[in-house]
Structure formats: C-alpha cells, structure tokens
Amino acid sequence: MFNIFDSHNDLLFKYNKKQEIINYLHTQLANVRKIFCAYFSYNNSKNASIDDMLCKFNFIKGVKSAVPAVENCWFLNYKNLEKFILAMPFCATLSHNLNNSLCGGAMENGELTSFGCDVVKQFEKNNIFIDTAHMNEKSFWQFCKLTNKPIFNSHTGFSFVYKHNRNLSDNQINEIVKSGGYIGFALYPKFF
C-alpha cells in the first residue's frame, strides 16, 4: 500500500498566538492521528536557531498528534549537533532551496558535503529520518549511496506532471518506492 499526502506543516510554528495553537491542536485535531509540525529557521544565528527549535518542540510536547520535524538544517554544526539529536525530531530536511554546509538545495547545484555525510550517519544512528524534500537531485543520489533505510520525502511534486526543480524525477520516485520509502505529495500550485 502506498499512501500519498502532505506530511509537512510549518504553519503552526509561524503563528504567534501560542495558546490558540495549543487549543486548536487539542480540540480541532483531537481525532487526527498525526500532524507534522515542521520547524523552519532562516533569519536567526545558528545558536539562536537551535534554541528556538528546542523551544518550539517543547511547546508542542504535550500534544499527542504533533510530530516534530525540521525543515532546513542550515544551522547545524559539530558543536550543536548533539543538542539537535537529543530533541529527537521525526525527520529533518538537510537543506531548503539553496546550498548550505550539508548539501545542495533544489534550486542550486551543490553536493552532499563531508559534514552532510556525518549528519546523515548521526541522524540514522539515532532514528531521525532524512527528509529528501528540497535536496537537489545530485545530493539525493549521493544520499542514496549512504543509506540503507527507506527513503523519505515529506512534500514534493512529480516531474512527469510538471518540470520543476523541487519535483521528483521518475528515477527518484522508483528509488524511493524500491527502498520501501515514503512520498508526501505537496498541493502547491507551482509544482503542477
């Protein structure tokens, strides 16, 4: 069985009225089995980002349906990697649309770096899924050579429907399916 749905949600962490979010999660989503809550940072320093992420994860801790995730691990370094791992997000994208110190983003041509390889090994050792969404195709294939786990892509489109750098090629789709992995379909107008 192959399920397709958007397993990515960064809206909850962007909304400022925290008590309203908690009330919403507890009441409106009481019957929802799981909702991904993806932390996304791009304006803070590396240290401020990791602390902000921990604060946001603590904020959703008591909500049974909330699954912590991270989009764009640009702020990781060897000094804060252990702190990140102890937060135990379910999954994390290594990049967003641009290259960073871990891998190539979807809109650029960078590669999986040696630090990115170390992060992949540490995440997999600690059961944190690497979310391949936002990785460019070059970094995707380099990642595939490192992993023995099912390949996870939380939100994407398909190149055979519409050619876009964020969309998966047929070969990538086949590789994810072959690995027993997961593809979340993003209902984002620019992807189709």
N, C-alpha and C positions, 0 to 999 in steps of 0.2 A: 504494500500500500504506500502510495506516495502522496503526501499532503502538501498543498501549496497555500500559504497565507503569509501576510506580512508579520514577521516576528521581530519587528523593530519599532520602537516608540520612544522618541526623545521629547515629546510634547510635555509629559508630566514634569520633567525636571526643569523645563524652561518657564513654567508657570510660577509666579511669585507668591501666590497666596497658599502657603503650605497647608494650613488647616483645611482649606477647601479641597485640596488634593487628597488628603488623608480621608476626609469624609466621603469623597467621591469613590475612592478605592474601596473603602469598607462597605458602602451602601450600594452604589450602582454596579460595582463589579463583583458583588458577593457571590454570584453564580458563575463567574468566569473562572476557568481553571487556572490560566496563567496569562499574564500580560508582561511583556518585556519592557523594562524601564531603562533606556539607554542613556547613560551619562555622556555628554558631549562637551568638550572644552576646547576653546581656541584662542581666548584672549588673556588667560592667566599665565603666570610663570609656571615652570614645571612643578615646583614645590606647592604653589597655591592650587594648582590643578589636582594634584594627588590628595591634598587636604580637602578640597571642595568635593571631590568624588567620594571620599570617605564620609563626609557629612551627608551627602545626598543618599548614599547607601544606608546609612544609619536611619535616615528619615523614613525610608520605605521598609525597614527591617520587620516591623510588626504586621505587615500586610501580606497575608498568605498567598495571594495571587501574583504578587510582584516578583519578577525575576530580574535581578540586577545585571546590567550589561554595560559595556563601554564602547563608544564609537570614537575611534581615532586615538591611539595610544602615543601620539607625538610627544607627550610629556614624560614618557618613561626614560629612565637612565639606570645605570647599575646601582646607584645609591637608593632609589626609591622602588626598585623592582620587587623586593621582598614585601614591602608595605602594600603594594598593589596586589600581590598574590594572596596575602592574608585577608584581603577584602573579599576574595572568592566570587568575582563576577562569574556568571554562567558562561559568557562569551565576550570577546573583545575584537574589534577591527584594529589592525595594526596601523592603518592609515585612513585618511579621508580621501579627498580627490587629488591631493598634491603629494609629492615625495616627502619623506621625513627620514629620521635616523633609523627606521626599521625596515621600510620597504617602499616600493614605488606605488604612488597613488594612481587612480583610474585615469586622470587627465594628463599624466606625465609618463615618462619612460624609464623611471628608476628601477632598481633591482632590490631584492631582499638582501639586506646588509648582514655583516657578521653579527652585529648586535641584534638584528631582527631574528637571525637563526638561534641565538642564545635565548631570546624571549620565547620563540616557538617551543624550544625544548623545555624551558621552565614552565610555561603555561600547560603544555601537555603532561608533564610530570605531575602537575597539580590539578589536573582535570578541568582546566579552563579551555573552552573551545576557542580556536582561532576562527574568527568570522572573516571570511574571504571577501565580503562585500567591500567595495571601494579599493581593493587591490587591483593593480593593472594586471594584464594577462601574463606578462613576463614574471612578475613576483608570484602570481598564482601558481605557475608551473614550477618555480623554484621551491615554493612551499610544499607542493605535492610530493616532491622528491624527499622531503624531510619527514613527512607524517605517515603514520600507519593507521591513523584514526579516520572515522568518517569525516568527510569534508563538509563544512557548514557555511552557508551563505544566507544571511538573515533577510536581506532585501535587495532585489535586483529585477531586471527585465531580461528579455531574450533577444539576441542579435538577429535571429531569423525573423522576428516580428518587426524590429526597428534597430537599425545600426546606431549604437551609442556606446561610448567608451565604458559606461557603467554596466552595460548589459553583457550577459554571458554568451560566449560562442558555443556552437554545438559541441565542440570538443570538450570544453569546460563542463557543460551540462552532463555529457557522457561520463566524464571523470568523477563528478560528484555522485552520480547515480551508481556507478561502479563501486565506489567506496562505501556505499550504504548511507550516504550523507543526506543533507537536507538543503532545499532551496526555498527561500521565502520570496514570494512574488510581491514586488512593490507597486502599488497602484499610484504611480507618479506619472503625470501626463507626459513629461519629457522622455520617458523610457519607452513609449509606444505611440 
